[in-house]
Amino acid sequence: QVQLVESGGGLVHTGGSLRLSCAASGSISSIHRLGWYRRAPGKQRELVAEITSGSNPNYADSVKGRFTISRDNAKKTVYLQMNNLKPEDTAVYYCNGDISTPYGRYSILWGQGTQVTVSS
């Protein structure tokens, strides 16, 4: 079995920073892609950032210049550094991955989410 576990959420004021982590565990053959999504109150889930080995990261326009996605392949972990946070960033943030194991491929694998709240 393979799992994604997020951590690092919390409560900050406008202009503050948080760093989210997502660690993949289990029997993993390869990680094709890792990304971050979020669901804000009253809104649909949206892509925040994603990163694939050998390619440039992609960001939503709303976070470009403020958020940075990175990965540590040895630790099988993806990070999301969030700076200059705004109230509209308030959401549950989910890690998503396309991961292969010796027993099969998880094309869409989700973590259970971590809450980020930004006060005015």
N, C-alpha and C positions, 0 to 999 in steps of 0.2 A: 504494500500500500504506500501511497505517497500523499503528503499533506503540505499545505501552505499555511503558515501561521504569521499573522501580522502583529506588530507591536509599535508603540511609540506615540499613540494618539494622546490627546489631552485637551486642556482648556488654556487658551492664551488670549491676550488682548490684541487688538489691531496693530499690525506691525511686528508682531512676535514671530518666532520660528519654532518649528518642530521637525524632527527627523523620524520618518517611518521606516520600519524594517519588515521584511517578509522573508522568512527562512523556509526553504524547501527541505523536507525530510523524507526518509524512506529509501527504498532501493531505486536509484535514479540512474538511467543510462545517459541521458542527455537532456538539456533544457534548451528548447528551440526559441522560446520567447517568454519574457516576463513583463508585466505591466501593472499599472495602478488605475483603478476606476473609482468613482465616487457617486454616491446618491445623496443629494441634498434634500431637505424637507420640501415636499410638494413637487419635486422634480424627478425626472427619469435618470437612470444611471448613465454616466458619461465617462468616456475615456479621459484620463488625466495625462498619463505618460506611458510609454512603452519602450522597451529596449530589446534588441536582438543581437546575438553575437555576430560580429562582423559588419554591423550597420550602425548608422547614426540613430540616436534616440529621437522619438517623436513626442511632441507636447501639444496639448490643447492650447489654443490661442489665449485663453483666459489666464493661463499660468505661465506662459512662456516668459522667460526673464526673471521669474521669481522662484520656480521649482527646478530641481535638478534630479534626474534619475541616474542611478549608477548600480553596478552589480559587482559582487565578489564571487567569482566562479568557484574558487576553492571552498568557500563557505556556503555555496549554493544559496546566496542571499541577494536580494535586490533592495535598494534603499530609495527613499524619496525625501530629499532635503527641501523643506518648504520654508521660504523666507518671505518677509513682508506680507504676512497673512492678512486677509480681509474677511469681514463677516460672511461674505458670499462663498468663502471656502468651507464654511461649516457643512459637514457631511460625514457619512460613514464611508471610510476609504477601504476598498477591497483590493487584494492582490489577485492577479490572474496569471496563469501560465499555461504554456503548451509544453508538456513534459513527457518524455519516454521513459519507461521502466523495462526491466527484463521480461515483463509479462504483458506489456501492451503500452499503447500511447494514450495519454490523457490530453486530448486536443484542447479541451476547455476545463481547467481546474481552478477552483475558487477557494480563497481563504474565507474566514468567517467575519472579517471586518474589524476595524478599529475606529472609534469615534474621534473626530476632530471638531472642536467648537472654538470659534473666534468671536469674542465679544467686542462691542463697539467702544 
